[in-house]
Amino acid sequence: MTWPINLKIDIQRWNYRRKQKKAKRLDLDKMAKAIIKANLQSERTKKRLWVIKFAPADYQILVKPQVKAFFRTIRPMINVNFYHTNEYVIHITRKPE
């Protein structure tokens, strides 16, 4: 009786690990695409841009007023310096020339 149950649990564990690996790859791919897109937009518009992580595999490109407003809403919970990269600020483009 325990053998089929153990096999079922092993299959469920394998499936969970497989899905987690796929989610990590998807997250890294989306992060890389957001960084490349932000760099291209920054060169074109001559503005400094921030890549912010809202959720896993959800990255958005924001300008300074939007970043300030976003961190103002979550500041009571955490204190974040948006001029340095951290778990929320993934990338900051170079200062335009």
SULPEQUI-V50465 format. One record per residue. PHI is phi in whole degrees, 0 to 359 (999 if undefined). Layout:
# SULPEQUI-V50465
phi=PHI
phi=PHI
This chain:
# SULPEQUI-V50465
phi=999
phi=284
phi=299
phi=295
phi=292
phi=297
phi=296
phi=298
phi=295
phi=298
phi=294
phi=296
phi=296
phi=299
phi=296
phi=296
phi=298
phi=297
phi=293
phi=294
phi=297
phi=295
phi=295
phi=296
phi=297
phi=298
phi=298
phi=295
phi=297
phi=294
phi=295
phi=298
phi=295
phi=294
phi=294
phi=297
phi=297
phi=295
phi=297
phi=294
phi=294
phi=294
phi=296
phi=286
phi=267
phi=61
phi=230
phi=279
phi=236
phi=243
phi=258
phi=249
phi=264
phi=272
phi=202
phi=303
phi=63
phi=229
phi=246
phi=230
phi=259
phi=231
phi=265
phi=304
phi=299
phi=292
phi=295
phi=299
phi=295
phi=297
phi=286
phi=292
phi=286
phi=257
phi=300
phi=302
phi=276
phi=221
phi=247
phi=237
phi=268
phi=274
phi=265
phi=233
phi=288
phi=204
phi=290
phi=262
phi=271
phi=273
phi=207
phi=237
phi=288
phi=293
phi=293
phi=294
phi=266
